[in-house]
Structures are given as structure tokens and as C-alpha cells.
Amino acid sequence: MATLEPWVLELLACPACKSPLRAAGDAEELGCTNDACGLVYPVRDGVPVLLVDEARRP
């Protein structure tokens, strides 16, 4: 899997709480940096899926 470019991560925010996202694990997921929210979003074929319905709780 290709990793996301750092500049892409700077642009992305959690759709639920608007906090920044960080690469989680081997960059197949993006995790919300807000501990109160904490949603984890999948990355499929190099494309972040930033839908709250597709996110999971850690």
C-alpha cells in the first residue's frame, strides 16, 4: 500500500470533530487526534474514506 504524502495529512481533518488526523498503524487507517472522538478512518487504494459511517472506534 502506498503511504499518504505528509502534505495530504496536513489538509485532512476528522469529519466528526474537525481535529487533525494522523496515520495509524501502517497508514491503512487514519486516526483522529482528539482523544474524546478517537474515530479511525480506513484508507482504501490510497484514498482516505472520511465518512463517519465508515469509521470505527479504536
Contacts in CASP RR format, 6 or more apart in sequence:
PFRMAT RR
TARGET T0000
AUTHOR 0000-0000-0000
METHOD contacts of the structure
MODEL  1
MATLEPWVLELLACPACKSPLRAAGDAEELGCTNDACGLVYPVRDGVPVL
LVDEARRP
1 26 0 8 1.000
1 27 0 8 1.000
1 28 0 8 1.000
1 43 0 8 1.000
1 46 0 8 1.000
2 46 0 8 1.000
3 23 0 8 1.000
3 27 0 8 1.000
4 23 0 8 1.000
4 27 0 8 1.000
4 30 0 8 1.000
4 43 0 8 1.000
4 46 0 8 1.000
4 48 0 8 1.000
8 48 0 8 1.000
9 20 0 8 1.000
9 21 0 8 1.000
9 22 0 8 1.000
9 23 0 8 1.000
9 30 0 8 1.000
10 20 0 8 1.000
12 20 0 8 1.000
12 21 0 8 1.000
12 30 0 8 1.000
12 48 0 8 1.000
12 50 0 8 1.000
13 19 0 8 1.000
13 20 0 8 1.000
13 21 0 8 1.000
14 20 0 8 1.000
14 21 0 8 1.000
14 31 0 8 1.000
14 32 0 8 1.000
14 33 0 8 1.000
14 34 0 8 1.000
14 37 0 8 1.000
14 38 0 8 1.000
14 39 0 8 1.000
14 41 0 8 1.000
14 50 0 8 1.000
15 50 0 8 1.000
15 51 0 8 1.000
15 52 0 8 1.000
16 32 0 8 1.000
16 37 0 8 1.000
16 39 0 8 1.000
16 52 0 8 1.000
16 55 0 8 1.000
17 32 0 8 1.000
17 34 0 8 1.000
17 36 0 8 1.000
17 37 0 8 1.000
19 32 0 8 1.000
19 33 0 8 1.000
19 34 0 8 1.000
19 37 0 8 1.000
20 33 0 8 1.000
21 30 0 8 1.000
21 31 0 8 1.000
21 32 0 8 1.000
21 33 0 8 1.000
21 41 0 8 1.000
21 48 0 8 1.000
22 30 0 8 1.000
22 31 0 8 1.000
22 33 0 8 1.000
23 29 0 8 1.000
23 30 0 8 1.000
23 31 0 8 1.000
24 30 0 8 1.000
24 31 0 8 1.000
24 40 0 8 1.000
27 43 0 8 1.000
28 42 0 8 1.000
28 43 0 8 1.000
29 40 0 8 1.000
29 41 0 8 1.000
29 42 0 8 1.000
29 43 0 8 1.000
30 40 0 8 1.000
30 41 0 8 1.000
30 43 0 8 1.000
30 48 0 8 1.000
30 50 0 8 1.000
31 38 0 8 1.000
31 39 0 8 1.000
31 40 0 8 1.000
31 41 0 8 1.000
31 58 0 8 1.000
32 38 0 8 1.000
32 39 0 8 1.000
32 40 0 8 1.000
32 41 0 8 1.000
38 57 0 8 1.000
38 58 0 8 1.000
39 52 0 8 1.000
39 55 0 8 1.000
39 56 0 8 1.000
39 57 0 8 1.000
40 55 0 8 1.000
40 56 0 8 1.000
40 57 0 8 1.000
40 58 0 8 1.000
41 48 0 8 1.000
41 49 0 8 1.000
41 50 0 8 1.000
41 51 0 8 1.000
41 54 0 8 1.000
41 55 0 8 1.000
42 48 0 8 1.000
42 49 0 8 1.000
42 54 0 8 1.000
42 55 0 8 1.000
43 49 0 8 1.000
END
